[in-house]
Amino acid sequence: MGRRSLIMLAAALLVGCTSEAPAPTDGYAFYSRRGQQEQTRSASASRPVPTLMAVSEAEPHASPLPDVPTNMIIRTATASVEVDSLQPAIVRVRLLASRLGGYVASSGIETGKNQLRQADIELKIPAARFDEALSGLTPIGKLESVNVDAQDVGEEFVDVTARMDNARRLERRLIDLLATRTGKLKDVLDVERELARVREEIDRYEGRIRYLKSHTAMSTLTVTAHEPLPVVGTAGRSVMGEAFTQAWRNFVVLVSLTVQALGVILPVGLAAGAAWFVMRRRRTLTAPIGGNGV
């Protein structure tokens, strides 16, 4: 009986040694996790903050090219139109712009005495209907001249968009660095200054992209409409009467110029005549008498 009890006790001890260790209590798990967090914090504090060069190099160098909108072309044109009446022509130009989905950006009218009545109207027309705007000027009046300038900005759009994407990735990386708040205060301030510079670049790139998109979507057409020179005279006078009056004035001017010229021609003529008379008289006195000489 005593031997059987000793065998059972030895078997129980062997089973207890080979079994797994009991799981830690909640309090032990809490202090274990806290110790691991303190070790992680101390390790990250001892690790230096990545430099800005490392931040930029951490980003992938190869990025997909942005989608370029079709027809990235800025078109500007100037046209000169001779019209019979200025005011109706201005109204028709405005109606042409609104019919094509555009608008009048600016306008100016020049009138005055003895001046050519004309108006300069700047239109913004959708790029897809730019040719329709040019052909729509023909019914308004006599189309005298048309000059079109086209500038392809597709390459610039791709370049600016790629630069902006890279700047945004760098901005996100810098924000992540500021969120950790590790390292020296000087390093943190350097990151903040770099973040401000990157955001300024992003704003500049976004402004340039908006400019390119707006100017490629809407083309600029400047129309100069003018009336023909008047052939009528002043009120109360006829054209022929004014022509005879001008002819008489020209005759009076000619006579006055002739009289003024006499003040120069007469003295010169008298001096030339006196010199000729003196020379002739001298030849007569020095000529030999009898014709054959001595």
GUNUVO-566233 format. One record per atom (N, C-alpha, C): x, y, z. Coordinates in steps of 0.001 Angstrom, whole numbers, plus 524288, in hexadecimal, padded with zeros to 5 digits. Layout:
BEGIN
XYZ;...
END
This chain:
BEGIN
803417FB5180000;800008000080000;80353804C980000;8077C804B980332;80AFD809288033C;80DFB8099F7FE27;80F6B805437FBCD;8124D805807F6D7;80ECA8079B7F28D;809C4806087F266;80635807FF7EE54;8057980DD27EED4;8053E80FE07F36F;80489815897F428;8093B818837F234;80DF0816627F326;812A58190B7F14B;812ED8191E7EB55;81139814CE7E8D8;81136814A07E313;80D77818917E0CA;808C28191E7E300;804DE81CD57E115;806C6822767E1C6;8096A823A27E617;80B74828E27E704;80FB582A417E325;81318826797E1F4;8173E827737DE1E;815038284F7D8B0;810E0825687D742;80E648261F7D22A;80BDE82B7E7D1BB;8097582D537D60E;80701832877D604;80B0E836C27D54A;80F97836387D7C8;813B883A237D734;815D483A457D1A7;8165E835AE7CF27;818318359F7C9BA;8145A838347C5FF;80F47837387C6E4;80B44839B57C390;80B4C83F927C436;80BF2841647C90B;80C058470A7C9FA;810B6849A37C786;81541847357C75C;819EA849987C4FD;81977849DE7BF17;817168460D7BC91;816B8845FF7B6CF;81237849507B4C6;80E7E84AE07B80F;80A0C84E207B633;80BD1853B77B52D;808AF856AC7B217;809F485C127B0AB;8096885FA27B562;80C6D863E57B536;80C3F867AE7B980;8071486A7E7B961;8050386BFB7BDBA;7FFF486EB77BDD8;8005A874107BB5F;7FC0C875B87B908;7FBDD87ADB7B685;7FC3087F137BA95;7FEC5883787B94F;7FF52887B97BD20;7FA1C88A327BE38;7F9CD88C657C2CC;7F50588F1A7C459;7F4AF894507C190;7F03C896FE7C24C;7EF6F89C0A7BFB6;7F35A8A0117C188;7F48989FF77C684;7F8558A3C17C880;7FDAA8A2DF7C63B;7FF5189E3B7C5B5;8045D89D0E7C367;8047289EB37BD9D;8002D89DCB7BAA9;7FFF289F667B533;800498A54E7B4AA;7FDCB8A83B7B836;7FDDD8ADED7B80A;803658AFFC7B8A5;806328ADF17BCC1;80B878AFD07BD98;80F298AE037B940;80E1D8A9837B6E2;811508A7B47B28B;810B98AB457ADC8;80BD78ACB27AC7B;80AF28B0327A809;80D4C8B5877A90D;80CDC8B7827ADD7;80F088BC9E7AF24;814EE8BC9B7AE82;817678B83A7B00D;81D0B8B7ED7AF6D;81EAA8B7DC7A9B8;81BAF8B5267A682;81CE48B5197A0EF;81C3F8BA7A79E7F;818288BD767A004;8176A8C2BB79DEF;81BDB8C64F79F7C;81DB28C5DC7A461;8220A8C92F7A613;826FA8C7D67A30A;827E78C2CC7A207;82C728C15B79EF5;82C118C37479961;8275E8C33A79705;826A68C547791B1;8277C8CB1E7917F;825648CE0E7956D;825F58D3BD7959A;82BA78D54E79630;82E7D8D2887998A;833FB8D3D479A4B;837268D29F7956E;835CA8CE67792B5;8389D8CD1778DE6;837938D1117899D;8329C8D2FC7891F;8316A8D6E17851D;833D08DC1B78665;834468DD7378B78;836BB8E26B78CF7;83C828E26078BCD;83EFB8DDDB78C79;8448A8DD8978B59;845A68DD6C78585;841B98DBEA7825A;842708DBC277CB9;841F88E14C77A90;845928E34777722;845428E89B77516;840C08E92E7714A;83ED38EE25770E6;83A948EF4B76D52;83C9D8EF00767C3;839D68EC6E7643E;83BB18EC1F75ED1;83C3F8F18875C7C;840628F2647599C;8414E8F77175728;83D958F83075290;83D668FD1D75092;839E18FE4874C43;83B808FB787474C;8409C8FA9A746AF;842628F7AB74223;8406E8F2187425B;8407B8EFDC7471C;83E868EA83747A7;838B58EA3E746B2;835E38EE6C7481F;830408EE7A7473D;82F128EE6974175;831E68F1AC73E91;830E08F1D3738F6;8328F8ECDD73641;836CC8EA6C73836;8388A8E59C735C5;8351A8E10173727;832368E15E73B76;82ED08DD0673CF5;82A388DC7073943;828D78E0B77368B;8246E8E075732FD;8261D8DDC772DF4;8228A8DB3672B59;823E38D8A97266C;825358DCAC72245;829328DB8171F2A;82AD78DF2971B25;8273D8DEDE7166C;825908DA5E714FD;822528D9BF71055;81C9D8DA54711CC;81A098DE2470F62;8147D8DF0371053;811B78DF1470B17;80CF08DD2F70AE3;80A2D8DD20705EC;809248E2A070402;809808E3636FEE5;808918E8816FCAA;802D08E9EA6FD24;8019B8EEF66FE28;7FC228F0836FE99;7F9748F0606F948;7F45D8EFCD6F97D;7F1478EFD26F4B7;7F1168F55D6F292;7F2D38F60C6EDBD;7F2E58FB306EB46;7EDBF8FC0B6E873;7EAE4900436E992;7E61E901506E6A3;7E75C902236E0E1;7E3B9900946DDA6;7E482901366D80A;7E44E906F46D691;7E72E9084D6D271;7E75790D9C6D065;7E9059118B6D48E;7EDA7910996D6D4;7EFDB914626DA7C;7F27C918BA6D763;7EF4791BE86D4CD;7F12E9200F6D164;7EE67925206D2ED;7F1729292E6D3B8;7EF5292E5F6D4DA;7EEED931566CFB2;7EA38932D76CE3B;7E954935956C953;7E7A493B366CA65;7EA1E93EC36C7AC;7E8AC9444D6C7D5;7E85D946446C241;7E48C949986C135;7E3C094B8C6BBE2;7E1EB9512F6BC14;7E34A954186B803;7E16F959736B749;7DEFD959CE6B1E7;7DA9B95CA46B188;7D7D295D366AC99;7D5FC962D46AC06;7D61E964B36A735;7D453969F56A5F2;7CFC69698C6A22D;7CB6D96C386A379;7C6A196BE36A067;7C4BB9716569F44;7C38C9727169A55;7C1309777B698D7;7BB4B976CF6988D;7B87497A2469B5F;7B2C7979AF69BC2;7B05097ECF699FD;7AB5F97E716988A;7A88E98322696EE;7A7229869569B93;7A5699842069FD2;7A3F5986FB6A48E;7A672984506A93E;7A8A09876E6ACCA;7ABBF9853D6B106;7A863982A56B531;7A44B9852B6B6F8;7A133983226BB4E;79EA497DE56BA0E;79C0F97D486B586;799E9978116B454;79E21973DE6B3E9;7A2C19755C6B201;7A6F59717C6B191;7A8BD96FA96B6F5;7A8FD973356BAC2;7AA7C971BB6C019;7A69596DDA6C259;7A19896ED56C16E;79D8B96B4A6C362;79E11965E46C0E2;79F32965B46BBD9;79FAF960A76B930;7A48495DA96BB08;7A8AE9606F6BC41;7AD5A95DC96BE47;7AC3995B786C3A7;7A97395E5A6C6ED;7A81195C4A6CC14;7A4809578D6CBA4;7A0C4957C16C812;79D459534C6C74C;7A03E94E8D6C541;7A42694F756C1FE;7A75494B246C00E;7AA379486D6C480;7AC5994B796C80E;7AF26949256CC77;7AB81945F76CFEC;7A6EF948156D134;7A348945416D493;7A114940666D1E0;7A05F940A16CCC0;79E4B93C1E6C9F2;7A21D937916C9EF;7A729938B96C9F2;7AB1E934A06C9F2;7ACB7932EE6CF6A;7AA24934FF6D371;7AB71933806D8C0;7AFD7936A56DB24;7B13393B1A6D8D9;7B55693E726DAE8;7B320943506DD73;7B67D947196DE2F;7B4EA94C026E0AD;7B8A1950546DEF9;7B70B9552A6E00D;7BA2F959BC6DECA;7BD9895B036E37A;7C2BC95AC06E2C6;7C65B95BD66E70E;7C726961AC6E7D1;7C7B6964A06E38D;7C86F96A496E3E9;7C6D296CB46DEBA;7C5AC971C86DEE9;7C419974956DA2C;7C54997A5A6DAD4;7C62297CF36D66F;7C7329828F6D669;7C58C984EB6D145;7C391989CF6D170;7C1A298C876CCD1;7C490991AB6CC51;7C63A992F06C787;7C8F4997D06C663;7C5A999AEA6C280;7C3F099F826C423;7C0F99A3006C0BF;7C2EC9A88B6C19E;7C1A89ABF36BE16;7C3439B1656BEA1;7C31B9B41F6B962;7C3F19B9496B993;7C3CB9BC626B4D4;7C88B9BB2E6B179;7C78E9BA516AC78;7CBAE9B91C6A8B0;7CECF9B4476AA41;7CC5F9B0846ACF0;7CEE09ABA96AE7B;7CBD29A7096AC49;7CEA59A2D96AB8B;7CC2D99E156A9A7;7C95299B6A6AE24;7C44399A8C6AD7A;7C129998026B187;7C24C9922D6B170;7C44F990276B5DC;7C59798AA36B623;7C4D7988AC6BBB7;7C487983826BC34;7C3CE980F26C13F;7C76197C2E6C17B;7C9ED97B7B6C5F8;7CD3E976ED6C6F3;7CA7C973706CAEE;7C94A96E9E6C95F;7C65296B006CCA4;7C98E966096CD46;7CAAC9648C6D22C;7CD9D95FBE6D352;7C9D095B836D505;7C9D69572E6D235;7C638952E96D330;7C92994E2C6D548;7C69594B486D8C3;7C8779463E6DAA3;7C4DD942126D86B;7C71B93EC96D509;7C41793AE36D232;7C60A935796D3B5;7C285931916D47A;7C45B92C346D561;7C7E992A606D106;7CC20927B76D27F;7D008926216CE9D;7CDBD922AA6CA61;7C9E891F7D6CBBE;7C79B91BFA6C7E0;7C47C91EE66C3B5;7C2D8923C46C4D4;7BFA3926C16C127;7C27992BA96BF42;7C79E92B7A6BF84;7CAB4930086BDF5;7CA299311E6B819;7CA4A92D056B4E4;7C9C892DC56AF3F;7C45F92FE06ADD2;7C05B92E536B0B5;7BB249305D6AFB2;7BAEA936336B0CC;7BDC2937F16B4C5;7BDD193D876B5FD;7C051940AC6B195;7C48593E986AF57;7C70E941626AB0A;7C389941A06A63A;7C0FA93D516A501;7BD7193D566A07D;7B88F940936A182;7B71D9414B6A686;7B2899446D6A7C0;7B35C94A3A6A730;7B83494BF56A657;7B9369518B6A59C;7B7E3953656A01D;7B7B294FD169C62;7B6B595159696F9;7B157953D069633;7AD1A951BC69877;7A8059545A697B8;7A7A3959AB69A5D;7AB0C95AD769E07;7AAAA95FD56A0D4;7AC689645969D65;7B0689639B69A3F;7B26F967C4696E4;7B6A9965B16935D;7B9959694F6911E;7BDD7967E668D9C;7C2A59666B690CF;7C41C961726908C;7C89095F8A69392;7CD979613C690D5;7D08F964AF69364;7D54B966D669101;7DA279639C69240;7DAC6961EE69712;7DF7495EFC6988A;7DE4095B7969D25;7E10C956FC69D5A;7E09D9533F6A1AE;7E612951296A2D3;7E7C3951906A7AD;7ECCD94F836A966;7EBE494BC66ADF2;7EDBE946E56AD67;7ECF8942D26B15C;7F2499410B6B355;7F2C9940AD6B884;7F79A93ED66BAFF;7F63793A2C6BE72;7F913935C86BDCD;7F825930FA6C0C9;7FD1F92F866C3BA;7FC8F92E4F6C8BE;800FA92CD76CC16;7FFBC927A26CEBD;802ED923B36CDB7;8023F91E7C6CFF7;804C991E5C6D561;801A291D566D975;8039091D466DEDD;802EA917E56E14F;8026C913D66DE20;801C390E926E036;8068090CBF6E344;80B3190DD36E13D;80FF090C346E3F9;8107F90F026E932;80F51914016E94A;80F9E916EF6EE34;80BA6914E46F226;806FB913776F04A;802FC9116B6F3D0;804CA90C5D6F661;80728908D36F354;8091A903E76F57F;80D64904ED6F97E;810F5908756F840;81557909916FBC1;8136D90BE3700E4;80FE890FAD7009F;80E039123870565;80AD690E65708AD;807B090B1A7062E;80491907517091A;808079035A70BE2;80C2E9018D7093E;80FCA8FDDE70BC0;81295900637105F;814339053670FCC;816BC907F971424;813029089A718C2;80E12909B5717AA;80A5190A5F71BDD;809559053471EB4;8090D900DE71BD6;8084F8FBC571E59;80CE38FA64721E9;811A28FB6C72014;816388FA6672363;816318FDD272846;8149E902B372798;814679063672C18;810409046F73002;80BF39025F72E28;807E090084731BF;809A48FBAC734BB;80C848F82B73223;80E8B8F3A1734EE;8127A8F5487391C;815BD8F90C737D0;819758FB0173BB0;816A28FDB47402B;8125A9005673EFA;80F4D902E374312;80D0B8FEDD746DD;80ADC8FA95744C8;808B38F68E74833;80CED8F41C74BA1;811848F34874970;815CC8F10674C77;817888F4B4750D6;817CC8F9BA74FAA;8194C8FD88753AB;8152E8FDE6757F3;810438FD7A75683;80C1B8FD9375A7B;80C8F8F8DE75E12;80DDA8F45C75BDD;80EA38EFBE75F23;813398F075762E2;817588F2F47611A;81BC58F3FC7648E;81A4A8F7A476905;8172C8FBA2767C8;815898FF3576BED;811DE8FC9176FC7;80EE68F8BF76E01;80B438F61777187;80E248F2EE775AE;812C28F0DF7746E;815AE8EDD077845;818168F13977C82;819BC8F60477B14;81BFD8F9A977EE0;820AB8F743781BF;8242E8F4E977EE8;828D08F29678151;82D9A8F59377F90;831C98F50A7826F;836A58F7877810F;837358FCE178394;83B158FFC1781E7;83C23904E178419;83837908E678214;837C590D2C7850C;8342F9115B78381;835ED913EF77E6E;83B0C9146F77D9D;83D0B916CA778CE;83B789139E7740F;83BB790E627749B;83A2A90B1277039;8346390BAC76EFD;8313790C3577308;82B9190CE077235;82A7A9120C76F7C;82D389164077119;82C7D91B5676E97;82E4391B37768E5;8326291863767C4;8341F917DD76259;82FFC9152575F0D;82D889112E76142;8296890E7175E6A;824C79121875D72;8235C915527614D;81EFD918F47609E;8203191D0175C64;824FA91EFC75C4D;82661922B57583C;8263F92028752DB;8281F91B7775279;827F3918B174D80;822529179974BD5;81EF89166F74F99;819779157F74E60;816E591A7674C4F;8181D91EFB74E93;815F1923ED74CAD;817C9925087471C;81CC2923F974605;81EC7924DB740BF;81C279214673CC5;81B5D91C5D73E3B;818DD918A073AAF;8133991A397399C;8107091C0573D96;80B0991DB073CCA;80AC5922817394A;80E90925F4739BB;80EB692A807363D;80F8D928D673094;812E89250972FC2;813B3922FF72A7E;80EB89207472866;80BFB91D9E72BC0;8071E91B1872A0D;8032491F337285C;802A69236A72B5E;7FEFD92796729E4;8007E92A00724A3;8058B92AB9723C6;8074192CF471ED1;806279294371A48;8071B9243F71B11;8060092074716EA;8002492025715C8;7FD009202F719E8;7F75691FF471917;7F561924C371620;7F78B9295E7175F;7F5F692E137148F;7F76792DD170ED0;7FC0892BC670DA1;7FD9E92B4B70829;7FA329276270543;7F8CB9231F707D1;7F56C91F3A70552;7F0069218970440;7EDE69247E707F8;7E8CE927017070D;7E91D92AD17027B;7ED7792DAC70221;7EE209315F6FDC7;7EE2F92E7E6F88B;7F13192A3D6F83F;7F18D927596F359;7EC4D924FA6F1D4;7E986922D16F5A6;7E47B9206C6F476;7E0829247A6F2A1;7E05F928FE6F535;7DC8792CFB6F3C0;7DDAA92F4E6EE66;7E2AF9302B6ED25;7E3FF932986E828;7E3CC92EB96E3A4;7E44B929BE6E4B1;7E390925EB6E088;7DDCF9249D6DFB5;7DAB7925226E3BA;7D51B924156E32E;7D2499288E6E06A;7D40D92D7D6E156;7D1939320B6DEFB;7D5A1934FF6DBC3;7D48D9359E6D6B9;7D803938916D342;7D68493E526D351;7DA44941A06D1E4;7D981947496D1FB;7D9309495C6CC69;7D50D94C466CB4A;7D44294EA36C62A;7D328954746C6EA;7D68E957BE6C4BC;7D5F295D6D6C515;7D40495F6E6BFCF;7CF5C961B96BFD0;7CCE1963A06BB03;7CD0D969966BB09;7CF1196BD06B6C7;7CF1A9717D6B603;7CB43972BE6B1AA;7C6D9975196B312;7C2D59769C6AF4A;7C30C97C856AE89;7C33497E436A9B1;7C389983E16A892;7C00E985316A3F7;7BE4698A0C6A3DA;7BB1B98C0269F8E;7BEA298E2169B3D;7BCC198E5C6965D;7BFED990BC69232;7C053996A1692FB;7C462998EB690AE;7C51B99E8869116;7C08F9A15F68E6F;7BE5C9A56A690D3;7B9F49A83668E6D;7BBBA9AB5E689B4;7B85C9AB88685A9;7B9789AE85680F1;7B60C9B35F6809D;7B2E99B45A68479;7AF649B8DE6847F;7B2189BD6B6871B;7B0309C240685F0;7B2709C6EA68840;7AFCE9C84F68D4F;7B1179CD0B68F1E;7AEC59CEEF693F2;7A9229D06869301;7A6159D06469725;7A08B9D1AF696AF;79FEB9D73B6949F;79C849D7FD690B3;79B989DD2168E68;79F379DE63689E3;7A2E09DB136888C;7A6809DBF368446;7A67C9D735680A9;7A78D9D84567BAB;7A7D49D40A677DB;7AD799D26B67716;7AE169CDCD674FA;7B3559CBCF6740F;7B6189CEFB66FDC;7B3469D05E66BA9;7B5AA9D3606676D;7B7009D8DC66939;7B3919DB1E66C68;7B4C99E05466E6B;7B9C79E050671A7;7BA5A9DC55674EE;7BF259DBF067800;7C3DE9DAF46748B;7C30C9D8136702F;7C7689D70F66C99;7C9339DC1F669FD;7C5729DF7966825;7C6E69E479665BB;7C9739E812669BC;7C7759E80966E71;7C9CE9EB4467284;7CF6E9E9A867394;7D05B9E48B673BC;7D5A79E2AA674A4;7D9349E3FD67005;7D7009E3C266B2E;7DA1A9E52E6668E;7DBA79EAF1666B3;7D7F99EE5166827;7D9419F3E8668A5;7DD6D9F4C666CD4;7DD0C9F1FF67124;7E0FF9F28967539;7E6609F0CC6733A;7E66F9ECA367033;7EB6B9EAD766E07;7EDB89EEDE66A3D;7EA3A9F1736671B;7EC189F57D66384;7EE579FA2366675;7EBC79FBB266A98;7EDB6A000F66DC4;7F2FD9FEAD6702A;7F3789F9CF671EB;7F8739F8256742E;7FCBB9F8446700B;7FB749F69C66B33;7FF529F6AF666FA;8010D9FC38665B6;7FD429FFD266570;7FEA0A05496644D;80209A078A6689E;800A0A065166D75;803C5A085D671CA;80951A062A671A7;809E3A014167035;80F1E9FF0566FC5;81235A019966B55;80F6BA02F4666F5;81210A05956629C;813F0A0B0166438;810A5A0DC966706;81230A12FA668D7;816CFA129D66C95;8169AA0EBE66FEC;81B00A0E1467381;82003A0CB66709C;81F75A09CB66C54;82420A085F66952;8266BA0D0666674;8232BA10E666517;8253BA15816626A;82943A185B665B5;828B1A181066ACA;82C85A1A9E66E20;831F0A184C66D97;83254A139B66B8D;83765A111E66AB8;838F3A115F664F7;83518A109666174;8364DA105365BE2;837F5A15A5659C4;8353EA19E865B36;8367CA1F1165919;83BFDA20DE65A7D;83DABA20AF65F6A;8430FA225766086;84721A1F1065DB6;84635A19FB65D7E;849EFA16A065ACA;84A09A17D7654F5;8455DA18C5652AE;84525A1A1964D1F;847BFA1F4D64BED;846E4A233364F3F;84962A284264E66;84F54A27DD64EDA;85130A24E7652A7;856D4A245165333;85925A217664E84;85665A1D6864C9E;85853A1A976480E;85845A1E1064333;85423A21496428D;853DFA24C563E11;8582DA28E963E31;85920A2B1A642C3;85D44A2EFE64336;86292A2C9464201;8639EA27F5643CD;86899A2563642AC;86929A244D63CDD;864D8A228C63A73;86511A217D634D3;86617A2685631C6;86396A2AE563347;86454A2FE063097;869F3A31C16312C;86C30A313D635C5;87191A32EE636AE;8755AA2FAE63358;87492A2AA56332F;877F8A275563016;8778CA289862A41;872E4A29916286B;8721EA2AE3622E7;874A3A301C621A8;8742EA33D86253D;87682A38FE6245D;87C7CA38A462438;87EB3A356562764;8845CA34DA62783;88656A32616227D;88386A2E8B62081;8851BA2C1B61B95;884F3A30176170D;88114A33786171A;88092A3758612E8;8851DA3B3D61309;886ABA3CE1617B6;88AE9A40BB61824;8902DA3E5D616C3;890FDA3956617E0;8960BA36E2616DE;89673A34956117E;8923AA34B660E5E;8926FA327460916;895C6A35EA6059D;8991BA33F8601CD;89C6EA37095FE47;89928A39F55FA3A;89AE4A3E745F8DE;89819A41C75F517;89998A3FED5EF9D;895E4A3F915EC24;896D8A3E195E6B5;8962FA38525E5C1;8963CA35155E994;8953EA2F845E8EA;89A10A2C4E5E81D;89E80A2E145E51B;8A30FA2AF55E400;8A764A2BBB5E80A;8A751A30015EAA5;8AB70A31285EE6B;8B023A33885EBD7;8B3FFA355E5EED6;8B8ABA37C85ECD6;8BCB7A33995EBAD;
END
